[in-house]
Amino acid sequence: MNKILVRKIINISLLAVIVLFVLSGYAVTNAKFLDFIGFGIIRRGSFFSIHSGLIIPLIVLVFLHVYPYLRVRK
């Protein structure tokens, strides 16, 4: 695969995970937002599970995003 295409996939995936991470975290802490975004169907525990489950993908994607720039320059 082309390096540019791989970087775009990583960047878009990272953006999606960050948005989901922020929205799920805010939904856990704010009851009004929880009702708005979850339509009253999804409970706080589900948002907490989503939020907790996104930690590992977030760390991996941030590492993959930064890794190409970690080379030691001489």
mmCIF file of the N, C-alpha and C atoms, coordinates in Angstrom:
data_MODEL
# 
_entry.id   MODEL 
# 
loop_
_atom_site.group_PDB 
_atom_site.id 
_atom_site.type_symbol 
_atom_site.label_atom_id 
_atom_site.label_alt_id 
_atom_site.label_comp_id 
_atom_site.label_asym_id 
_atom_site.label_entity_id 
_atom_site.label_seq_id 
_atom_site.pdbx_PDB_ins_code 
_atom_site.Cartn_x 
_atom_site.Cartn_y 
_atom_site.Cartn_z 
_atom_site.occupancy 
_atom_site.B_iso_or_equiv 
_atom_site.pdbx_formal_charge 
_atom_site.auth_seq_id 
_atom_site.auth_comp_id 
_atom_site.auth_asym_id 
_atom_site.auth_atom_id 
_atom_site.pdbx_PDB_model_num 
ATOM 1   N N  . MET A 1 1  ? 0.834   -1.187 0.000  1.00 0.00 ? 1  MET A N  1 
ATOM 2   C CA . MET A 1 1  ? 0.000   0.000  0.000  1.00 0.00 ? 1  MET A CA 1 
ATOM 3   C C  . MET A 1 1  ? 0.880   1.253  0.000  1.00 0.00 ? 1  MET A C  1 
ATOM 4   N N  . ASN A 1 2  ? 0.324   2.270  -0.471 1.00 0.00 ? 2  ASN A N  1 
ATOM 5   C CA . ASN A 1 2  ? 1.010   3.549  -0.525 1.00 0.00 ? 2  ASN A CA 1 
ATOM 6   C C  . ASN A 1 2  ? 1.110   4.146  0.880  1.00 0.00 ? 2  ASN A C  1 
ATOM 7   N N  . LYS A 1 3  ? 2.256   4.739  1.207  1.00 0.00 ? 3  LYS A N  1 
ATOM 8   C CA . LYS A 1 3  ? 2.453   5.322  2.542  1.00 0.00 ? 3  LYS A CA 1 
ATOM 9   C C  . LYS A 1 3  ? 1.440   6.424  2.832  1.00 0.00 ? 3  LYS A C  1 
ATOM 10  N N  . ILE A 1 4  ? 1.115   7.203  1.822  1.00 0.00 ? 4  ILE A N  1 
ATOM 11  C CA . ILE A 1 4  ? 0.160   8.297  2.016  1.00 0.00 ? 4  ILE A CA 1 
ATOM 12  C C  . ILE A 1 4  ? -1.223  7.752  2.349  1.00 0.00 ? 4  ILE A C  1 
ATOM 13  N N  . LEU A 1 5  ? -1.623  6.686  1.675  1.00 0.00 ? 5  LEU A N  1 
ATOM 14  C CA . LEU A 1 5  ? -2.926  6.072  1.947  1.00 0.00 ? 5  LEU A CA 1 
ATOM 15  C C  . LEU A 1 5  ? -2.981  5.495  3.361  1.00 0.00 ? 5  LEU A C  1 
ATOM 16  N N  . VAL A 1 6  ? -1.902  4.851  3.779  1.00 0.00 ? 6  VAL A N  1 
ATOM 17  C CA . VAL A 1 6  ? -1.847  4.292  5.141  1.00 0.00 ? 6  VAL A CA 1 
ATOM 18  C C  . VAL A 1 6  ? -1.946  5.405  6.172  1.00 0.00 ? 6  VAL A C  1 
ATOM 19  N N  . ARG A 1 7  ? -1.225  6.505  5.948  1.00 0.00 ? 7  ARG A N  1 
ATOM 20  C CA . ARG A 1 7  ? -1.283  7.634  6.886  1.00 0.00 ? 7  ARG A CA 1 
ATOM 21  C C  . ARG A 1 7  ? -2.683  8.233  6.953  1.00 0.00 ? 7  ARG A C  1 
ATOM 22  N N  . LYS A 1 8  ? -3.354  8.333  5.799  1.00 0.00 ? 8  LYS A N  1 
ATOM 23  C CA . LYS A 1 8  ? -4.720  8.872  5.798  1.00 0.00 ? 8  LYS A CA 1 
ATOM 24  C C  . LYS A 1 8  ? -5.673  7.963  6.555  1.00 0.00 ? 8  LYS A C  1 
ATOM 25  N N  . ILE A 1 9  ? -5.528  6.656  6.386  1.00 0.00 ? 9  ILE A N  1 
ATOM 26  C CA . ILE A 1 9  ? -6.380  5.707  7.112  1.00 0.00 ? 9  ILE A CA 1 
ATOM 27  C C  . ILE A 1 9  ? -6.147  5.833  8.614  1.00 0.00 ? 9  ILE A C  1 
ATOM 28  N N  . ILE A 1 10 ? -4.884  5.917  9.019  1.00 0.00 ? 10 ILE A N  1 
ATOM 29  C CA . ILE A 1 10 ? -4.559  6.070  10.441 1.00 0.00 ? 10 ILE A CA 1 
ATOM 30  C C  . ILE A 1 10 ? -5.114  7.385  10.976 1.00 0.00 ? 10 ILE A C  1 
ATOM 31  N N  . ASN A 1 11 ? -4.957  8.475  10.230 1.00 0.00 ? 11 ASN A N  1 
ATOM 32  C CA . ASN A 1 11 ? -5.433  9.786  10.684 1.00 0.00 ? 11 ASN A CA 1 
ATOM 33  C C  . ASN A 1 11 ? -6.950  9.816  10.826 1.00 0.00 ? 11 ASN A C  1 
ATOM 34  N N  . ILE A 1 12 ? -7.665  9.271  9.855  1.00 0.00 ? 12 ILE A N  1 
ATOM 35  C CA . ILE A 1 12 ? -9.130  9.261  9.922  1.00 0.00 ? 12 ILE A CA 1 
ATOM 36  C C  . ILE A 1 12 ? -9.609  8.359  11.056 1.00 0.00 ? 12 ILE A C  1 
ATOM 37  N N  . SER A 1 13 ? -8.952  7.210  11.225 1.00 0.00 ? 13 SER A N  1 
ATOM 38  C CA . SER A 1 13 ? -9.317  6.315  12.329 1.00 0.00 ? 13 SER A CA 1 
ATOM 39  C C  . SER A 1 13 ? -9.066  6.979  13.678 1.00 0.00 ? 13 SER A C  1 
ATOM 40  N N  . LEU A 1 14 ? -7.942  7.671  13.796 1.00 0.00 ? 14 LEU A N  1 
ATOM 41  C CA . LEU A 1 14 ? -7.627  8.368  15.041 1.00 0.00 ? 14 LEU A CA 1 
ATOM 42  C C  . LEU A 1 14 ? -8.650  9.460  15.329 1.00 0.00 ? 14 LEU A C  1 
ATOM 43  N N  . LEU A 1 15 ? -9.024  10.193 14.317 1.00 0.00 ? 15 LEU A N  1 
ATOM 44  C CA . LEU A 1 15 ? -10.040 11.233 14.499 1.00 0.00 ? 15 LEU A CA 1 
ATOM 45  C C  . LEU A 1 15 ? -11.368 10.637 14.962 1.00 0.00 ? 15 LEU A C  1 
ATOM 46  N N  . ALA A 1 16 ? -11.786 9.540  14.356 1.00 0.00 ? 16 ALA A N  1 
ATOM 47  C CA . ALA A 1 16 ? -13.044 8.891  14.738 1.00 0.00 ? 16 ALA A CA 1 
ATOM 48  C C  . ALA A 1 16 ? -12.989 8.390  16.182 1.00 0.00 ? 16 ALA A C  1 
ATOM 49  N N  . VAL A 1 17 ? -11.874 7.782  16.566 1.00 0.00 ? 17 VAL A N  1 
ATOM 50  C CA . VAL A 1 17 ? -11.744 7.274  17.937 1.00 0.00 ? 17 VAL A CA 1 
ATOM 51  C C  . VAL A 1 17 ? -11.723 8.423  18.943 1.00 0.00 ? 17 VAL A C  1 
ATOM 52  N N  . ILE A 1 18 ? -11.052 9.527  18.616 1.00 0.00 ? 18 ILE A N  1 
ATOM 53  C CA . ILE A 1 18 ? -11.023 10.676 19.522 1.00 0.00 ? 18 ILE A CA 1 
ATOM 54  C C  . ILE A 1 18 ? -12.420 11.262 19.696 1.00 0.00 ? 18 ILE A C  1 
ATOM 55  N N  . VAL A 1 19 ? -13.161 11.396 18.603 1.00 0.00 ? 19 VAL A N  1 
ATOM 56  C CA . VAL A 1 19 ? -14.525 11.934 18.686 1.00 0.00 ? 19 VAL A CA 1 
ATOM 57  C C  . VAL A 1 19 ? -15.408 11.018 19.527 1.00 0.00 ? 19 VAL A C  1 
ATOM 58  N N  . LEU A 1 20 ? -15.348 9.717  19.287 1.00 0.00 ? 20 LEU A N  1 
ATOM 59  C CA . LEU A 1 20 ? -16.139 8.773  20.087 1.00 0.00 ? 20 LEU A CA 1 
ATOM 60  C C  . LEU A 1 20 ? -15.714 8.790  21.551 1.00 0.00 ? 20 LEU A C  1 
ATOM 61  N N  . PHE A 1 21 ? -14.409 8.903  21.796 1.00 0.00 ? 21 PHE A N  1 
ATOM 62  C CA . PHE A 1 21 ? -13.895 8.931  23.162 1.00 0.00 ? 21 PHE A CA 1 
ATOM 63  C C  . PHE A 1 21 ? -14.422 10.151 23.919 1.00 0.00 ? 21 PHE A C  1 
ATOM 64  N N  . VAL A 1 22 ? -14.376 11.301 23.270 1.00 0.00 ? 22 VAL A N  1 
ATOM 65  C CA . VAL A 1 22 ? -14.850 12.534 23.912 1.00 0.00 ? 22 VAL A CA 1 
ATOM 66  C C  . VAL A 1 22 ? -16.364 12.487 24.119 1.00 0.00 ? 22 VAL A C  1 
ATOM 67  N N  . LEU A 1 23 ? -17.110 12.086 23.100 1.00 0.00 ? 23 LEU A N  1 
ATOM 68  C CA . LEU A 1 23 ? -18.570 12.039 23.231 1.00 0.00 ? 23 LEU A CA 1 
ATOM 69  C C  . LEU A 1 23 ? -19.024 11.027 24.281 1.00 0.00 ? 23 LEU A C  1 
ATOM 70  N N  . SER A 1 24 ? -18.399 9.864  24.309 1.00 0.00 ? 24 SER A N  1 
ATOM 71  C CA . SER A 1 24 ? -18.797 8.870  25.304 1.00 0.00 ? 24 SER A CA 1 
ATOM 72  C C  . SER A 1 24 ? -18.420 9.318  26.716 1.00 0.00 ? 24 SER A C  1 
ATOM 73  N N  . GLY A 1 25 ? -17.276 9.971  26.858 1.00 0.00 ? 25 GLY A N  1 
ATOM 74  C CA . GLY A 1 25 ? -16.887 10.483 28.174 1.00 0.00 ? 25 GLY A CA 1 
ATOM 75  C C  . GLY A 1 25 ? -17.817 11.581 28.651 1.00 0.00 ? 25 GLY A C  1 
ATOM 76  N N  . TYR A 1 26 ? -18.210 12.448 27.739 1.00 0.00 ? 26 TYR A N  1 
ATOM 77  C CA . TYR A 1 26 ? -19.142 13.515 28.107 1.00 0.00 ? 26 TYR A CA 1 
ATOM 78  C C  . TYR A 1 26 ? -20.524 12.945 28.425 1.00 0.00 ? 26 TYR A C  1 
ATOM 79  N N  . ALA A 1 27 ? -20.922 11.911 27.703 1.00 0.00 ? 27 ALA A N  1 
ATOM 80  C CA . ALA A 1 27 ? -22.224 11.288 27.968 1.00 0.00 ? 27 ALA A CA 1 
ATOM 81  C C  . ALA A 1 27 ? -22.255 10.625 29.340 1.00 0.00 ? 27 ALA A C  1 
ATOM 82  N N  . VAL A 1 28 ? -21.117 10.113 29.783 1.00 0.00 ? 28 VAL A N  1 
ATOM 83  C CA . VAL A 1 28 ? -21.067 9.487  31.106 1.00 0.00 ? 28 VAL A CA 1 
ATOM 84  C C  . VAL A 1 28 ? -21.236 10.534 32.203 1.00 0.00 ? 28 VAL A C  1 
ATOM 85  N N  . THR A 1 29 ? -20.706 11.739 31.983 1.00 0.00 ? 29 THR A N  1 
ATOM 86  C CA . THR A 1 29 ? -20.723 12.747 33.040 1.00 0.00 ? 29 THR A CA 1 
ATOM 87  C C  . THR A 1 29 ? -21.923 13.682 33.002 1.00 0.00 ? 29 THR A C  1 
ATOM 88  N N  . ASN A 1 30 ? -22.623 13.773 31.884 1.00 0.00 ? 30 ASN A N  1 
ATOM 89  C CA . ASN A 1 30 ? -23.712 14.727 31.751 1.00 0.00 ? 30 ASN A CA 1 
ATOM 90  C C  . ASN A 1 30 ? -25.012 13.996 31.419 1.00 0.00 ? 30 ASN A C  1 
ATOM 91  N N  . ALA A 1 31 ? -25.967 14.028 32.327 1.00 0.00 ? 31 ALA A N  1 
ATOM 92  C CA . ALA A 1 31 ? -27.212 13.283 32.152 1.00 0.00 ? 31 ALA A CA 1 
ATOM 93  C C  . ALA A 1 31 ? -28.065 13.815 31.003 1.00 0.00 ? 31 ALA A C  1 
ATOM 94  N N  . LYS A 1 32 ? -28.104 15.121 30.815 1.00 0.00 ? 32 LYS A N  1 
ATOM 95  C CA . LYS A 1 32 ? -28.916 15.682 29.728 1.00 0.00 ? 32 LYS A CA 1 
ATOM 96  C C  . LYS A 1 32 ? -28.360 15.284 28.369 1.00 0.00 ? 32 LYS A C  1 
ATOM 97  N N  . PHE A 1 33 ? -27.044 15.329 28.238 1.00 0.00 ? 33 PHE A N  1 
ATOM 98  C CA . PHE A 1 33 ? -26.412 14.916 26.983 1.00 0.00 ? 33 PHE A CA 1 
ATOM 99  C C  . PHE A 1 33 ? -26.597 13.426 26.762 1.00 0.00 ? 33 PHE A C  1 
ATOM 100 N N  . LEU A 1 34 ? -26.592 12.671 27.848 1.00 0.00 ? 34 LEU A N  1 
ATOM 101 C CA . LEU A 1 34 ? -26.813 11.225 27.770 1.00 0.00 ? 34 LEU A CA 1 
ATOM 102 C C  . LEU A 1 34 ? -28.171 10.924 27.163 1.00 0.00 ? 34 LEU A C  1 
ATOM 103 N N  . ASP A 1 35 ? -29.206 11.623 27.596 1.00 0.00 ? 35 ASP A N  1 
ATOM 104 C CA . ASP A 1 35 ? -30.544 11.418 27.038 1.00 0.00 ? 35 ASP A CA 1 
ATOM 105 C C  . ASP A 1 35 ? -30.611 11.873 25.585 1.00 0.00 ? 35 ASP A C  1 
ATOM 106 N N  . PHE A 1 36 ? -29.914 12.957 25.248 1.00 0.00 ? 36 PHE A N  1 
ATOM 107 C CA . PHE A 1 36 ? -29.946 13.482 23.887 1.00 0.00 ? 36 PHE A CA 1 
ATOM 108 C C  . PHE A 1 36 ? -29.262 12.538 22.898 1.00 0.00 ? 36 PHE A C  1 
ATOM 109 N N  . ILE A 1 37 ? -28.049 12.113 23.242 1.00 0.00 ? 37 ILE A N  1 
ATOM 110 C CA . ILE A 1 37 ? -27.286 11.303 22.294 1.00 0.00 ? 37 ILE A CA 1 
ATOM 111 C C  . ILE A 1 37 ? -27.719 9.833  22.316 1.00 0.00 ? 37 ILE A C  1 
ATOM 112 N N  . GLY A 1 38 ? -28.195 9.359  23.425 1.00 0.00 ? 38 GLY A N  1 
ATOM 113 C CA . GLY A 1 38 ? -28.586 7.956  23.523 1.00 0.00 ? 38 GLY A CA 1 
ATOM 114 C C  . GLY A 1 38 ? -30.060 7.714  23.274 1.00 0.00 ? 38 GLY A C  1 
ATOM 115 N N  . PHE A 1 39 ? -30.821 8.779  23.015 1.00 0.00 ? 39 PHE A N  1 
ATOM 116 C CA . PHE A 1 39 ? -32.266 8.704  22.772 1.00 0.00 ? 39 PHE A CA 1 
ATOM 117 C C  . PHE A 1 39 ? -33.006 7.988  23.895 1.00 0.00 ? 39 PHE A C  1 
ATOM 118 N N  . GLY A 1 40 ? -32.426 7.975  25.080 1.00 0.00 ? 40 GLY A N  1 
ATOM 119 C CA . GLY A 1 40 ? -33.058 7.327  26.215 1.00 0.00 ? 40 GLY A CA 1 
ATOM 120 C C  . GLY A 1 40 ? -32.964 5.818  26.183 1.00 0.00 ? 40 GLY A C  1 
ATOM 121 N N  . ILE A 1 41 ? -32.326 5.265  25.161 1.00 0.00 ? 41 ILE A N  1 
ATOM 122 C CA . ILE A 1 41 ? -32.228 3.805  25.013 1.00 0.00 ? 41 ILE A CA 1 
ATOM 123 C C  . ILE A 1 41 ? -30.934 3.284  25.619 1.00 0.00 ? 41 ILE A C  1 
ATOM 124 N N  . ILE A 1 42 ? -29.843 4.001  25.363 1.00 0.00 ? 42 ILE A N  1 
ATOM 125 C CA . ILE A 1 42 ? -28.533 3.558  25.833 1.00 0.00 ? 42 ILE A CA 1 
ATOM 126 C C  . ILE A 1 42 ? -28.300 4.102  27.238 1.00 0.00 ? 42 ILE A C  1 
ATOM 127 N N  . ARG A 1 43 ? -27.899 3.237  28.123 1.00 0.00 ? 43 ARG A N  1 
ATOM 128 C CA . ARG A 1 43 ? -27.684 3.613  29.521 1.00 0.00 ? 43 ARG A CA 1 
ATOM 129 C C  . ARG A 1 43 ? -26.249 4.104  29.741 1.00 0.00 ? 43 ARG A C  1 
ATOM 130 N N  . ARG A 1 44 ? -26.046 4.695  30.899 1.00 0.00 ? 44 ARG A N  1 
ATOM 131 C CA . ARG A 1 44 ? -24.744 5.254  31.251 1.00 0.00 ? 44 ARG A CA 1 
ATOM 132 C C  . ARG A 1 44 ? -23.656 4.174  31.272 1.00 0.00 ? 44 ARG A C  1 
ATOM 133 N N  . GLY A 1 45 ? -23.990 2.991  31.706 1.00 0.00 ? 45 GLY A N  1 
ATOM 134 C CA . GLY A 1 45 ? -23.008 1.898  31.736 1.00 0.00 ? 45 GLY A CA 1 
ATOM 135 C C  . GLY A 1 45 ? -22.510 1.522  30.354 1.00 0.00 ? 45 GLY A C  1 
ATOM 136 N N  . SER A 1 46 ? -23.391 1.605  29.372 1.00 0.00 ? 46 SER A N  1 
ATOM 137 C CA . SER A 1 46 ? -22.980 1.305  27.993 1.00 0.00 ? 46 SER A CA 1 
ATOM 138 C C  . SER A 1 46 ? -21.995 2.345  27.485 1.00 0.00 ? 46 SER A C  1 
ATOM 139 N N  . PHE A 1 47 ? -22.264 3.610  27.771 1.00 0.00 ? 47 PHE A N  1 
ATOM 140 C CA . PHE A 1 47 ? -21.329 4.656  27.366 1.00 0.00 ? 47 PHE A CA 1 
ATOM 141 C C  . PHE A 1 47 ? -20.000 4.514  28.103 1.00 0.00 ? 47 PHE A C  1 
ATOM 142 N N  . PHE A 1 48 ? -20.065 4.102  29.358 1.00 0.00 ? 48 PHE A N  1 
ATOM 143 C CA . PHE A 1 48 ? -18.824 3.892  30.108 1.00 0.00 ? 48 PHE A CA 1 
ATOM 144 C C  . PHE A 1 48 ? -18.027 2.736  29.520 1.00 0.00 ? 48 PHE A C  1 
ATOM 145 N N  . SER A 1 49 ? -18.719 1.671  29.092 1.00 0.00 ? 49 SER A N  1 
ATOM 146 C CA . SER A 1 49 ? -18.034 0.538  28.462 1.00 0.00 ? 49 SER A CA 1 
ATOM 147 C C  . SER A 1 49 ? -17.389 0.954  27.144 1.00 0.00 ? 49 SER A C  1 
ATOM 148 N N  . ILE A 1 50 ? -18.109 1.758  26.360 1.00 0.00 ? 50 ILE A N  1 
ATOM 149 C CA . ILE A 1 50 ? -17.552 2.257  25.101 1.00 0.00 ? 50 ILE A CA 1 
ATOM 150 C C  . ILE A 1 50 ? -16.319 3.112  25.390 1.00 0.00 ? 50 ILE A C  1 
ATOM 151 N N  . HIS A 1 51 ? -16.439 3.996  26.369 1.00 0.00 ? 51 HIS A N  1 
ATOM 152 C CA . HIS A 1 51 ? -15.351 4.895  26.733 1.00 0.00 ? 51 HIS A CA 1 
ATOM 153 C C  . HIS A 1 51 ? -14.125 4.104  27.211 1.00 0.00 ? 51 HIS A C  1 
ATOM 154 N N  . SER A 1 52 ? -14.355 3.113  28.043 1.00 0.00 ? 52 SER A N  1 
ATOM 155 C CA . SER A 1 52 ? -13.252 2.294  28.561 1.00 0.00 ? 52 SER A CA 1 
ATOM 156 C C  . SER A 1 52 ? -12.628 1.437  27.466 1.00 0.00 ? 52 SER A C  1 
ATOM 157 N N  . GLY A 1 53 ? -13.447 0.959  26.547 1.00 0.00 ? 53 GLY A N  1 
ATOM 158 C CA . GLY A 1 53 ? -12.943 0.109  25.477 1.00 0.00 ? 53 GLY A CA 1 
ATOM 159 C C  . GLY A 1 53 ? -12.146 0.851  24.420 1.00 0.00 ? 53 GLY A C  1 
ATOM 160 N N  . LEU A 1 54 ? -12.263 2.156  24.376 1.00 0.00 ? 54 LEU A N  1 
ATOM 161 C CA . LEU A 1 54 ? -11.549 2.943  23.369 1.00 0.00 ? 54 LEU A CA 1 
ATOM 162 C C  . LEU A 1 54 ? -10.150 3.365  23.797 1.00 0.00 ? 54 LEU A C  1 
ATOM 163 N N  . ILE A 1 55 ? -9.764  3.055  25.021 1.00 0.00 ? 55 ILE A N  1 
ATOM 164 C CA . ILE A 1 55 ? -8.460  3.500  25.520 1.00 0.00 ? 55 ILE A CA 1 
ATOM 165 C C  . ILE A 1 55 ? -7.313  2.830  24.750 1.00 0.00 ? 55 ILE A C  1 
ATOM 166 N N  . ILE A 1 56 ? -7.369  1.513  24.592 1.00 0.00 ? 56 ILE A N  1 
ATOM 167 C CA . ILE A 1 56 ? -6.294  0.796  23.891 1.00 0.00 ? 56 ILE A CA 1 
ATOM 168 C C  . ILE A 1 56 ? -6.211  1.209  22.414 1.00 0.00 ? 56 ILE A C  1 
ATOM 169 N N  . PRO A 1 57 ? -7.338  1.235  21.671 1.00 0.00 ? 57 PRO A N  1 
ATOM 170 C CA . PRO A 1 57 ? -7.236  1.701  20.281 1.00 0.00 ? 57 PRO A CA 1 
ATOM 171 C C  . PRO A 1 57 ? -6.708  3.134  20.178 1.00 0.00 ? 57 PRO A C  1 
ATOM 172 N N  . LEU A 1 58 ? -7.064  3.984  21.124 1.00 0.00 ? 58 LEU A N  1 
ATOM 173 C CA . LEU A 1 58 ? -6.580  5.358  21.115 1.00 0.00 ? 58 LEU A CA 1 
ATOM 174 C C  . LEU A 1 58 ? -5.065  5.403  21.278 1.00 0.00 ? 58 LEU A C  1 
ATOM 175 N N  . ILE A 1 59 ? -4.538  4.646  22.205 1.00 0.00 ? 59 ILE A N  1 
ATOM 176 C CA . ILE A 1 59 ? -3.089  4.618  22.441 1.00 0.00 ? 59 ILE A CA 1 
ATOM 177 C C  . ILE A 1 59 ? -2.359  4.062  21.224 1.00 0.00 ? 59 ILE A C  1 
ATOM 178 N N  . VAL A 1 60 ? -2.874  2.987  20.642 1.00 0.00 ? 60 VAL A N  1 
ATOM 179 C CA . VAL A 1 60 ? -2.240  2.383  19.474 1.00 0.00 ? 60 VAL A CA 1 
ATOM 180 C C  . VAL A 1 60 ? -2.253  3.342  18.289 1.00 0.00 ? 60 VAL A C  1 
ATOM 181 N N  . LEU A 1 61 ? -3.388  3.987  18.045 1.00 0.00 ? 61 LEU A N  1 
ATOM 182 C CA . LEU A 1 61 ? -3.483  4.905  16.915 1.00 0.00 ? 61 LEU A CA 1 
ATOM 183 C C  . LEU A 1 61 ? -2.618  6.153  17.103 1.00 0.00 ? 61 LEU A C  1 
ATOM 184 N N  . VAL A 1 62 ? -2.516  6.646  18.331 1.00 0.00 ? 62 VAL A N  1 
ATOM 185 C CA . VAL A 1 62 ? -1.625  7.792  18.574 1.00 0.00 ? 62 VAL A CA 1 
ATOM 186 C C  . VAL A 1 62 ? -0.177  7.386  18.319 1.00 0.00 ? 62 VAL A C  1 
ATOM 187 N N  . PHE A 1 63 ? 0.189   6.199  18.747 1.00 0.00 ? 63 PHE A N  1 
ATOM 188 C CA . PHE A 1 63 ? 1.552   5.718  18.494 1.00 0.00 ? 63 PHE A CA 1 
ATOM 189 C C  . PHE A 1 63 ? 1.803   5.583  16.993 1.00 0.00 ? 63 PHE A C  1 
ATOM 190 N N  . LEU A 1 64 ? 0.856   4.979  16.256 1.00 0.00 ? 64 LEU A N  1 
ATOM 191 C CA . LEU A 1 64 ? 1.019   4.827  14.815 1.00 0.00 ? 64 LEU A CA 1 
ATOM 192 C C  . LEU A 1 64 ? 1.042   6.179  14.101 1.00 0.00 ? 64 LEU A C  1 
ATOM 193 N N  . HIS A 1 65 ? 0.335   7.138  14.651 1.00 0.00 ? 65 HIS A N  1 
ATOM 194 C CA . HIS A 1 65 ? 0.299   8.477  14.071 1.00 0.00 ? 65 HIS A CA 1 
ATOM 195 C C  . HIS A 1 65 ? 1.638   9.203  14.249 1.00 0.00 ? 65 HIS A C  1 
ATOM 196 N N  . VAL A 1 66 ? 2.280   8.990  15.377 1.00 0.00 ? 66 VAL A N  1 
ATOM 197 C CA . VAL A 1 66 ? 3.515   9.700  15.709 1.00 0.00 ? 66 VAL A CA 1 
ATOM 198 C C  . VAL A 1 66 ? 4.766   8.927  15.271 1.00 0.00 ? 66 VAL A C  1 
ATOM 199 N N  . TYR A 1 67 ? 4.662   7.624  15.127 1.00 0.00 ? 67 TYR A N  1 
ATOM 200 C CA . TYR A 1 67 ? 5.812   6.765  14.864 1.00 0.00 ? 67 TYR A CA 1 
ATOM 201 C C  . TYR A 1 67 ? 6.677   7.197  13.679 1.00 0.00 ? 67 TYR A C  1 
ATOM 202 N N  . PRO A 1 68 ? 6.111   7.575  12.535 1.00 0.00 ? 68 PRO A N  1 
ATOM 203 C CA . PRO A 1 68 ? 6.984   7.956  11.403 1.00 0.00 ? 68 PRO A CA 1 
ATOM 204 C C  . PRO A 1 68 ? 7.890   9.152  11.693 1.00 0.00 ? 68 PRO A C  1 
ATOM 205 N N  . TYR A 1 69 ? 7.556   9.943  12.674 1.00 0.00 ? 69 TYR A N  1 
ATOM 206 C CA . TYR A 1 69 ? 8.332   11.145 12.983 1.00 0.00 ? 69 TYR A CA 1 
ATOM 207 C C  . TYR A 1 69 ? 9.298   10.944 14.148 1.00 0.00 ? 69 TYR A C  1 
ATOM 208 N N  . LEU A 1 70 ? 9.403   9.724  14.645 1.00 0.00 ? 70 LEU A N  1 
ATOM 209 C CA . LEU A 1 70 ? 10.285  9.442  15.781 1.00 0.00 ? 70 LEU A CA 1 
ATOM 210 C C  . LEU A 1 70 ? 11.683  9.016  15.362 1.00 0.00 ? 70 LEU A C  1 
ATOM 211 N N  . ARG A 1 71 ? 11.967  9.025  14.082 1.00 0.00 ? 71 ARG A N  1 
ATOM 212 C CA . ARG A 1 71 ? 13.294  8.620  13.614 1.00 0.00 ? 71 ARG A CA 1 
ATOM 213 C C  . ARG A 1 71 ? 14.346  9.575  14.154 1.00 0.00 ? 71 ARG A C  1 
ATOM 214 N N  . VAL A 1 72 ? 15.494  9.003  14.483 1.00 0.00 ? 72 VAL A N  1 
ATOM 215 C CA . VAL A 1 72 ? 16.623  9.819  14.961 1.00 0.00 ? 72 VAL A CA 1 
ATOM 216 C C  . VAL A 1 72 ? 17.313  10.396 13.732 1.00 0.00 ? 72 VAL A C  1 
ATOM 217 N N  . ARG A 1 73 ? 17.440  11.684 13.700 1.00 0.00 ? 73 ARG A N  1 
ATOM 218 C CA . ARG A 1 73 ? 18.089  12.354 12.569 1.00 0.00 ? 73 ARG A CA 1 
ATOM 219 C C  . ARG A 1 73 ? 19.552  12.604 12.907 1.00 0.00 ? 73 ARG A C  1 
ATOM 220 N N  . LYS A 1 74 ? 20.383  12.343 11.933 1.00 0.00 ? 74 LYS A N  1 
ATOM 221 C CA . LYS A 1 74 ? 21.829  12.539 12.136 1.00 0.00 ? 74 LYS A CA 1 
ATOM 222 C C  . LYS A 1 74 ? 22.281  13.786 11.448 1.00 0.00 ? 74 LYS A C  1 
# 
